Amino acid sequence: MINFNKFYKLFNLLSAALVILSIMLLFFKGLNLGVDFKGGTLIELRANNKNINITSLRDTFSKLDLGDVSIKKFGNENDFLIKIEKMDTSSNAIEIIKNNLSDAIGDSFNFRRVENVGPKVSSELLKSGIIAIILSLAAMLFYIWVRFEWQFSLGAILALFHDVIITLGFFSLFNLEINLSIVAAVLTIVGYSMNDTVVIYDRVRENLRKFSDIKIFELTNISINETLSRTIITSVTTLLALVSIYLFGGEILKGFSLAMIMGVVFGTYSSIYIANPILVSLKVSQKTILKEDTE
């Protein structure tokens, strides 16, 4: 049997440091919001000529007076992602860009994707995304509160907060783009982390009823070991699928799959080293369960 309890304090300190660092990054550096939330135009360009590179594209766009323009490689060597924060979103503006590019670098390119998001729509999407995450956390809190005792509910919500904050902090640290797919990934992380926590909590509560002479410190360790095979199988199979998507799913799915990979890893970790230590700290005992059963 693995003695997980032995490392509680060490990993709790590590988690606290990561959460504080993530909050500082979010507060001082912020998130790299994509076109979905900031508004603007996103163009995916594929070049059919090897002479077309980032430098030539930047020189061309700098002459068009379109404001802040970001250009980077996207997928293979011939694909480029062009992000224009402020411009006319009409189809005529796109045609003007095409014509100017044709005059500067020739016709050996095509626009594979063009996305336009206005400022009003982007602000509404940002607001809706934040509300969705807050409501999902609140719904999970209510579910655990009804399903278990309040001590379990506190542990579960702190584990969820831990997973979401660290994932967002990672995206802030490496300046990775936040778009609607990342919001979907965060919501999925909430569900996954909660599912893993509930499985362990069910076993803890079952063992609390079964063993009256075992303290919660040892009982949580027993419960984690009893559910460990299920946790490993679920996490590894999920990670195999997500890593495959990250490696072979194309550039568009990289952000989503990366957020999910982090969510699975941190969700599994927090179920063991965040959610359960809360029960130990609050000294949950057989009396807690028996009291709830009699009410």
N, C-alpha and C positions, 0 to 999 in steps of 0.2 A: 504493500500500500504506500502510495506517495504521500509524504507529509507536506501538503500545501501550506498548512498553517505556519510552518517554520519561516516562511518567506513573506508573511503578511505585512509586517512593518516596513520591510525594505521596498516592496512593490507599492505600498501605499504612499511612501515618500516619493517614489519615482512618479507615480500617477499625479500626485499633488503638484510636483514640479512641472510636469507636462501640461497640466490644466492651466496653471498660472502663466506659463510661457505662451500657451495658445491664446489665452485671454488678452495678454499684452500685445501679441501679434495682431489680433483682431482689432484691438482698440487703437494702436498706434500705426500699424501698417495697413490694415483693412484687407478686403478681399478684392481680387481681380474680377470684377463683374463683367460678364459677357454682354453681347449685343442684346440678349433677351431682357436684361435688366437696366442697361444704360441707354439703349436705343442706338440707332445707326444702321449701317449696311454691312453685310457680310458677303464676300464674294469668294467662291472657290474656283481658282483658275488652273487649267491644265495647259502646259506649254508643249507644243509639238516640235519645238526647235531648241536644241541644247544651248544655243547662244542666249536664250532668255534666262536670266537669273534674277536674284533678289535685288542686286545693284541696279540693273537696267529698269526693273519695275519701280523701284523707289525713285529713280531719277525722273521717270515718266509721270508718276503720281504727284511728285513735288511741284511739277509745272501746271497741274490742273487746279490748284488752289482749293483743295477739298478739306482743308483743316488737318486734324490729327489722323494720320493713316498708319496702320500697323501691317507689316507684311512678314510672313514667316513660312518656312517649309511646312508642307502638310502631307504626310504620307511619303510617297516616293519622291525622287529627285525632280520630277517634272510638275509636281503639284504645289500650288501656293495658296495660302489663306490670307485674304486681304480684308482688313477690318477698318471701316471708315466710320468714325464716331458721329460726325455731323455732315449731312448732305441732303440734297433733294432726293426723296425716295420714289419719285415717279419713274416710270419705265423709260421716259425720254432721257433722264439723267444717266441711266445705265447705258443707253445707246451712245451718248456723248463720250462716256468713258471708253466704250469699245472702239469707237472711231479714233479717239486720241491714241489709244494703245496700238491700233492698226497702223497709224501714221508713224509711230515711234519705233515699234518693234516688229511690224509686219502682221500678217494674218494667221500666223502659225500658233494660235491659241484658241481656247474656247472656255466659256463660263459654264462650269458644271453645276453650280448652285449659286443662287442669289437670294439672300434673306434681308428683308427690310422690317425694322421695328421702330415705330414712332415713339417719341418721349413719353406721351401719355400712356400708351400701351405698356411700355417698359416699366414705368413706375407702378402701374397696377399689377403687373406680373411679380415685381419685387415684393410688394405688399402682400399679395396672395401667397407667395412662397413662404414668407415669414409666418403668416397666419397658419398655413398648413403645418409647418413644423411645430409651432406652439400648441396647436390643437391636438396634434398626434401625441405629443408628450403629456398633455393634460388627460387625454383619453386613456393612455396607458397607466397613468397614475391612478385614475378612477378605477380601472379594471383591477389593478393589483390591490387597491384599497378594499374593494368588494371581495376579491378572491382570497386574500390573505389578511393577516393582521397588519396594523399600521407600521410596525417595525420592518416588515417585509416590503411594504410599499415604499418606504423611505430608501431602503437599500436599492430597490429596482430603479427608482427615478434618478438617484445619484449615479448609478451605472450608465443609464441612458445619457444623462448630461455629460458624463465623462467621455463617452464614445463620440457624441456629436461634436463637442467642443474641440477635442483633439484632432478629429478629422478635418474640421474647418481650419484649425490652426496649421495643420500640415499644408493645406491648399494655400493659405496665406503666406507661409514661409517660402514656398517654392513658386509663388505667384502663378498658380494654376488657375485656369479660367473657371468661374462659377456660372453655370447656365441652368436651364430648367431640368436637364438630365441629372445634374448634381443634386438638385432639390429632391428629385425622385429617388436618387441613391440614398440620401440622408433619411428619407421617410422609410425606405426599405431597411436601412441599418437599425432604425428604431424598432421595427417589427422583429428583425432577426435577433437583436440583443435581448429583447424582452422574452422571446421564445426560449432562448438558452437559459435565461435567469429563472423563468417559471419552472422549467424541468428540474433544476437543482433545488429550487424552493419547495416544490412538491415533495421531493425526497426528504428534505430537511424536516418538513412538517410531519411527514409520515414517521420518520425516525424519532421525532420528539414524542410522539404518542407511544412508540414501541419501546424506547429505552428511557426509563425514568432515572437511571443512575449515571448517565453520561452527560457531562457538561457540554454546553453549546460549542465551545472551542474545538473539542474533539469530534462532536457530532457533525459539524459542518464539514470537517475533513473526510469523515466516513461517507457522507452524502455525495461529496464531489467525486470521490473515487468510485462510488457505485454507479454514477452517471457518466463517468469519464469515457467509456467506450462509445456511448451514444454521442457525446460531444465531439470526440475525435472524428468519428465516421461522418457526422453531419458537416463539420467544419472543413474537413479535407475534401470531401466530394464537392462541396460548394466552391471551395477555392480552386479546384481543378477546372471547373467550368469558367470561373471568373478570370483565371490566368489565361485560359485559352482565348477568351473574348478580348482580353487586353493585348495579347500578342498577335492575334490573327483577325480581330474584328474590325480593324481599320481605325483611322485617326479619330473619327467621330465618337467612337465608343470608348476611347482610352480613358477619358475623364470619369465617365460613369463607372467603368469596371474598376478603376483604381480606387475610387471612393468606396465601392462595394468590398473590395479586397481589404481595405483598411477597416471597414465596418465589421467584417467577419472576424478578423484578427483581434481587434479591440473588444468586440462584443463577447467573444469567447474568454478573453483575458479578464474583462470587467465582471463577468458572471462569477468568476472564481475569486478575484482579488479586490473587488469593490463591493459587490452586492453582499457577499457572505460575511466579510469583516464587519459590516454594519450590524448584522445580527449579533456578532460576538461583542461589539462595543456596547450595544444596548442591552446585553445580557438576557437575550430571549431564552425562556425556559419552558419546561413542560407546563408550568402554571399558566403561562401566557396562552398556550393552545387550549388547555382545559377550560380556562375562563371564557374564551371565545366560543367553545363548543357548548357551554351551558347557557349562553345568552340567547 
